[in-house]
Structure formats: structure tokens, C-alpha cells
Amino acid sequence: MTKQTNWKASYDVVVLGFGGAGATAARFAADNGAKVLLADIAPYGHEGGNTRYSAQLIGTGYDRKALKKYYEGLTRPMNLPEDMVNIYVDGMVNTPEYVKKYLDAEPVSFMKDFDMPYEAKAAACQEYPNLDGHKTYDYTMVHNGWFDAALWKILRQKVLDRKDKIDVWYDARALHLVQNPENKVIKGVQIIKDGQKINVLAKKGVILTTGGFENNKEMVQNYLGASKLTPLGTLYNKGDGIKMAEEVGAKMWHMWNYEALGFLHGLSFDTPEGERSQLFLEWPQLNHGSIFMIVADGKRYFDETEHDRHGHISDHDIWRVPKPYEKPYIVFDKAQYEDIHKGKIPYDEFDEKLIEADSIEELAKKINVDIDGLKEQVKIFNKAAENGKDIQFNRDPKSLRAFSDGPFYAIKMAYNVLNTQGGPEKDVKAEILDTNEQPIPHLYGAGELGGICANQYQGGGNLAECLIFGKIAGEQAASVDDEVSEAASDQYNDINELVDGNKIDDIKLAENQTLGSSDAGIGGKLVVRVTHANGKIQNVEIVQNHESEDIGKKALEEIPRRIVKANSTDVDAISGASATSRAIKEAVKNALKN
Ligand SMILES: Cc1cc2nc3c(=O)[nH]c(=O)nc-3n(C[C@H](O)[C@H](O)[C@H](O)COP(=O)(O)OP(=O)(O)OC[C@H]3O[C@@H](n4cnc5c(N)ncnc54)[C@H](O)[C@@H]3O)c2cc1C
């Protein structure tokens, strides 16, 4: 006889993970009559996963035939079930309509409307111009802007609008699915909330939308072959969805596949473990001139100037993220140091992190890389600069300048991870499959957890997937009719921790103080209290915000100081936290108007 589970709450559908896929799945399950629980491991204000940090670009195609051809080209030489490709391509052709109909936003075309030179837009948007069909590809935006959480805020609002049908739990980590051992039906889930183990019955189904394993070092080592990757997005995606799916016999796919972003094919400056890295899309002084990138043997391992595609560079004609090695350093000479310092340095800790030495040998010793290797590398590089030909990696001759005098410099780098694609395989109904390719009853999935991308990634594909498969998963789970019927208490039902982030708390004001707010950040309303006297800004306090915990936090501390010092909102943003910086400046402007 199977042991009876002590259910402490009961819902029709339980969605695990409140990112783009989870928000979408919960909303469509609710719209199809289900009472839904949406649980997220993050605390309030920090839900949203990678979706919140993303560039907010949704993959779109105008000509279905061309888009299918393009997608097949991206996938090749790997295989994907054709019905999955069809449903995905249909969904992407429908993106503008979806944005209008379900997100109540006017779709904006990146290629037509975004303010950027056409060539740059084409390079950022149609990433594989060598493939047939690329010209039909575009990004849809929900307004004319990127990296500002605009799409995420709409998806979140759609959940809030259905407050009567969707309960949201924060600080709620799902760890195990509860499965009937005989018929394999998923009956519910065990969630750790406030230190309590809560078994939640899911009468119709569970939808796994817990994102990837960017922050699970062991999985990163096992599946991606990297000792450590530094996340650009959320810190809360720890691969729990993979463990849960494995426990109930799911088949995994695309585990090796991941994306990066940033200059030098997905690198950032070395970042302590457990922190997000700062994204730099471009920094020409760091790949043009007497400068190159090395690893432990003192040798270069790629063309620093090559245009990458979400971190992928050409590897004998297949585009892959270069293998992460040990001790990645950028190395340069005095002339390059001076060039770098002539321009604006968008990384506050650049000088602090520089390692300086009078000779190449001393530099190699200081950074603990192979001394002879680095000396030889400098010689080879200098010869390449002299001859105008880089026989190692064919770097653009115009970007080569021989190393001359010391001092010489090095700065430690880190390998970024944007998102992982691996996880449980699903079918066209978003049903998660077992190792015999049969649907596991009552278990669905969407988003980057088991994403569709089998090989070369085209930007916009992940968010498209959240919208397309999130909708399918929500609708399918809500329409299950062989419900699990087991006795359950309602002790934990009707707790809803999702509050309206747009409400301004009751904030006290003295006579010389005014409040101002802005929606330009990535976490809902940001509110400041400004103290002024004799036409001068005396103090700026952030009294409400849900920005990111690290780089965003730096902006929260630093921008108010800069505004007070300059007595103006015309101050530099914190690099890597441009949305938060913009929101603070806008809120102060509004407070001054008031
Ligand atoms: C900087 C950056 C830019 C990007 N730009 C784009 C872009 O423009 N276009 C595009 O298509 N893609 C982009 N991507 C990729 C894309 O953002 C993600 O693949 C996508 O948002 C994933 O959505 P998701 O809902 O599957 O996962 P997420 O949005 O990551 O959400 C997963 C949620 O699950 C929660 N969770 C994790 N574990 C548990 C657990 N055990 N219990 C409960 N909750 C849990 C997390 O807290 C999180 O809220 C970008 C990514 C980054 C980092």
C-alpha cells in the first residue's frame, strides 16, 4: 500500500519558478479555470529569474518558410523532433500578435524601429547571416527599449491581475516532486517555505519553470565542462528543476548547451563566487592594439577581435562557446595602458584589479602562468604585428600592435554564463517525457529548463520559448481531467505574497522634503525622498526599491551621493546598472518637480 502524503495545501496547478515561463504558465492555467500556486525560491522583489535581467527581446519571424529554414540551419548538425520545430516556428511568427493580444502592448520591431545603425542591428539580431532564411528574423520588443525589464514587468502584472486565481509564495524552494509509484502520475510537490516542509497537492499538474543551472557549480562542471562560470542573470537558478525531473524519471536533453555574452566572447572581469558579473558588450581598447588574452600556459586561444554570437565563435564552422580554461588574463603593455586610460573606463575597479610588472617574466610570475609560454607568446604576437599576419588565429591585422616597453599589465577575467539550455525534454504539449519518451502524467515544463535550443543559439529564442511553451503548459495542465483526488488540508491555501509593486508605501515627509518615483528600474516602483534647502539638493534617500542585490545596490548607494555632490541629476550612471541608475535620476527629477 502506498504511504499517504500529508498534504498541507491543495491547488489545481502548481507552477514552480516565477520567471517569464512560470508567469506565463500560471496566467494561462488561471485563464483556463485552474486555481494556481506559483512558488519561487527568491524573496519578494527578486523573483523574475533571468527574465528580469534579460534584454527583453523576443524572437520573431515574418516569413514562416524562411524562419523554419533558418531554425533548421541553426540546429544542424544536431536533430530536433520536427513537430517541436513547427510549433516553435509558428509561435515566433505569431509573436507580434501575441504581444498585442495577451500582453496588451504595441509590438515594436528591433530591426525597423530601434535606434541603432542598421549594420549593428543586423549583427545583433540576425546572428547567423551565413544561414538561409536569416533575413526574416527580428526581435519584438514591448516598447522601444532593452535591458529594462519591460517585458518582465508586464508578465508579472498579468499574474497580479489574476490575484484571485493565482497565489504567489516567495522564499519557497521546491525540492521534490511527489509521484505515484504505480501509475507515475505527479501528485504534488514538496516545498521548503520558512523552514517548513510543505507538501502541496496539485490535482491537475505541476509545471516546472525553475530555469537553468547557472548557479550550480557541480552541474556546471559535469555538463558544461567548466570549473566555474559567472552568472550574468539571476543567482537563484540552481538546477533544482533538473534534480526534481531526474527523480521522477525524466529524460534530459541539450545539457551541454549554454550561452554567454560580453566582450571577448563572453568574458567579464573576475568576480567572486556567488556574485553576478558585470556585462560589457564592447570595449574596443581591450581587443585592439598591444593586448591579447591568455590562459595558464601563457598562450592565446582565440581571435580577440572576432564578432561572437552569444559567446559562440567559429570552431571549424560550427559556432560554439570557447572552452573555459584556467587563469584567463588580458595582458598588455604600457602603450595600451595609456590608450585605455585616454578613453572612458566603464569598470570602476579596473585600476584596482590591474597587476603590474616591469618585465613579461615578472608579470608571468605574478599571475602564475607559464613564464616561457608567455614570453614566447609575446614574440609570436610581435612577429604577427610586424608581418601584418596573425598565423595563430587570423586576427584583424589592423588590430595588431607589437608589445614595446614595460611596465606590462594583466587583469584577471571570468567566464560568463547567460543561461543554460539543458533540462527535461518535453513534447509539443509541453509534457515532460520519461526515458522511454512517454509523457510523465501531470508534469509539464517550459522556459530555459530543458530549452529547445539544440546547437547554435539565436538571440530572442529563449524568451520566445517562455511565451510559447509557457502558454501551452498552462493550458494543458488546466485541462487535465483525471484529477488526483486525495484528502488535503487547506492550512497553507490562500496565502498570497504578491503585492502591487506599484503602490507607494506611506512615507513620512518633513517640510523641506518631497517624494518622487520612477518605473524605469528593473524591479517595479523605485521611490526617493529628496531633502532640499535654498535651491540645493541636500539629501537623496531611496525609500522603496526592488532592484538587483549587487550591481543595482551599488547604484542605490552611489547615485544619490553623486546627485547631492553635483546638485544635479546629470551624473554618470553606474556601469552595469544603467536601468537602476536611470530610475534613481528620474525619481529625483520627479521629486524636484513636486
Ligand atoms: C543578461 C541576460 C540577457 C538576456 N537577454 C535575452 C533576450 O533578450 N532574449 C531572450 O530570448 N533571452 C534572453 N536571455 C535568456 C533569457 O532571459 C532566459 O533564458 C529566460 O528568461 C528564462 O526564463 P525562465 O522563466 O525559463 O527562467 P527564469 O526567468 O530564470 O526564472 C526561473 C525562476 O525559477 C526560480 N527558481 C529556481 N529554482 C527554484 C526552486 N527550486 N523553487 C522555486 N523557484 C525556483 C528562480 O528564482 C526564477 O525566478 C538573457 C539572459 C540574461 C541573463
Ligand as a Chemical Component Dictionary entry (heavy atoms), coordinates in Angstrom:
data_LIG
# 
_chem_comp.id                   LIG 
_chem_comp.type                 NON-POLYMER 
_chem_comp.pdbx_formal_charge   0 
_chem_comp.three_letter_code    LIG 
# 
loop_
_chem_comp_atom.comp_id 
_chem_comp_atom.atom_id 
_chem_comp_atom.alt_atom_id 
_chem_comp_atom.type_symbol 
_chem_comp_atom.charge 
_chem_comp_atom.model_Cartn_x 
_chem_comp_atom.model_Cartn_y 
_chem_comp_atom.model_Cartn_z 
_chem_comp_atom.pdbx_ordinal 
LIG C1  C1  C 0 21.627 39.345 -19.202 1  
LIG C2  C2  C 0 20.707 38.433 -19.964 2  
LIG C3  C3  C 0 20.134 38.866 -21.152 3  
LIG C4  C4  C 0 19.252 38.022 -21.857 4  
LIG N1  N1  N 0 18.576 38.523 -22.926 5  
LIG C5  C5  C 0 17.667 37.755 -23.570 6  
LIG C6  C6  C 0 16.840 38.289 -24.601 7  
LIG O1  O1  O 0 16.841 39.490 -24.858 8  
LIG N2  N2  N 0 16.031 37.445 -25.264 9  
LIG C7  C7  C 0 15.936 36.119 -24.957 10 
LIG O2  O2  O 0 15.175 35.405 -25.608 11 
LIG N3  N3  N 0 16.654 35.600 -23.931 12 
LIG C8  C8  C 0 17.484 36.386 -23.225 13 
LIG N4  N4  N 0 18.189 35.869 -22.166 14 
LIG C9  C9  C 0 17.890 34.499 -21.733 15 
LIG C10 C10 C 0 16.510 34.512 -21.050 16 
LIG O3  O3  O 0 16.444 35.622 -20.198 17 
LIG C11 C11 C 0 16.224 33.271 -20.218 18 
LIG O4  O4  O 0 16.548 32.099 -20.897 19 
LIG C12 C12 C 0 14.739 33.241 -19.865 20 
LIG O5  O5  O 0 14.386 34.449 -19.239 21 
LIG C13 C13 C 0 14.437 32.076 -18.941 22 
LIG O6  O6  O 0 13.136 32.209 -18.436 23 
LIG P1  P1  P 0 12.598 31.117 -17.432 24 
LIG O7  O7  O 0 11.265 31.559 -16.987 25 
LIG O8  O8  O 0 12.735 29.776 -18.031 26 
LIG O9  O9  O 0 13.634 31.159 -16.229 27 
LIG P2  P2  P 0 13.922 32.375 -15.246 28 
LIG O10 O10 O 0 13.423 33.648 -15.788 29 
LIG O11 O11 O 0 15.344 32.303 -14.884 30 
LIG O12 O12 O 0 13.016 32.016 -13.990 31 
LIG C14 C14 C 0 13.256 30.885 -13.196 32 
LIG C15 C15 C 0 12.664 31.156 -11.825 33 
LIG O13 O13 O 0 12.686 29.952 -11.061 34 
LIG C16 C16 C 0 13.006 30.269 -9.728  35 
LIG N5  N5  N 0 13.501 29.039 -9.093  36 
LIG C17 C17 C 0 14.680 28.413 -9.285  37 
LIG N6  N6  N 0 14.744 27.299 -8.527  38 
LIG C18 C18 C 0 13.586 27.219 -7.847  39 
LIG C19 C19 C 0 13.050 26.289 -6.903  40 
LIG N7  N7  N 0 13.721 25.212 -6.501  41 
LIG N8  N8  N 0 11.811 26.521 -6.395  42 
LIG C20 C20 C 0 11.101 27.623 -6.758  43 
LIG N9  N9  N 0 11.578 28.534 -7.642  44 
LIG C21 C21 C 0 12.782 28.323 -8.191  45 
LIG C22 C22 C 0 14.021 31.395 -9.847  46 
LIG O14 O14 O 0 14.104 32.170 -8.682  47 
LIG C23 C23 C 0 13.450 32.192 -11.043 48 
LIG O15 O15 O 0 12.599 33.224 -10.599 49 
LIG C24 C24 C 0 19.024 36.700 -21.412 50 
LIG C25 C25 C 0 19.603 36.258 -20.214 51 
LIG C26 C26 C 0 20.412 37.119 -19.473 52 
LIG C27 C27 C 0 20.975 36.649 -18.166 53 
# 
loop_
_chem_comp_bond.comp_id 
_chem_comp_bond.atom_id_1 
_chem_comp_bond.atom_id_2 
_chem_comp_bond.value_order 
_chem_comp_bond.pdbx_ordinal 
LIG C1  C2  SING 1  
LIG C2  C3  SING 2  
LIG C2  C26 DOUB 3  
LIG C3  C4  DOUB 4  
LIG C4  N1  SING 5  
LIG C4  C24 SING 6  
LIG N1  C5  DOUB 7  
LIG C5  C6  SING 8  
LIG C5  C8  SING 9  
LIG C6  O1  DOUB 10 
LIG C6  N2  SING 11 
LIG N2  C7  SING 12 
LIG C7  O2  DOUB 13 
LIG C7  N3  SING 14 
LIG N3  C8  DOUB 15 
LIG C8  N4  SING 16 
LIG N4  C9  SING 17 
LIG N4  C24 SING 18 
LIG C9  C10 SING 19 
LIG C10 O3  SING 20 
LIG C10 C11 SING 21 
LIG C11 O4  SING 22 
LIG C11 C12 SING 23 
LIG C12 O5  SING 24 
LIG C12 C13 SING 25 
LIG C13 O6  SING 26 
LIG O6  P1  SING 27 
LIG P1  O7  DOUB 28 
LIG P1  O8  SING 29 
LIG P1  O9  SING 30 
LIG O9  P2  SING 31 
LIG P2  O10 DOUB 32 
LIG P2  O11 SING 33 
LIG P2  O12 SING 34 
LIG O12 C14 SING 35 
LIG C14 C15 SING 36 
LIG C15 O13 SING 37 
LIG C15 C23 SING 38 
LIG O13 C16 SING 39 
LIG C16 N5  SING 40 
LIG C16 C22 SING 41 
LIG N5  C17 SING 42 
LIG N5  C21 SING 43 
LIG C17 N6  DOUB 44 
LIG N6  C18 SING 45 
LIG C18 C19 SING 46 
LIG C18 C21 DOUB 47 
LIG C19 N7  SING 48 
LIG C19 N8  DOUB 49 
LIG N8  C20 SING 50 
LIG C20 N9  DOUB 51 
LIG N9  C21 SING 52 
LIG C22 O14 SING 53 
LIG C22 C23 SING 54 
LIG C23 O15 SING 55 
LIG C24 C25 DOUB 56 
LIG C25 C26 SING 57 
LIG C26 C27 SING 58 
# 
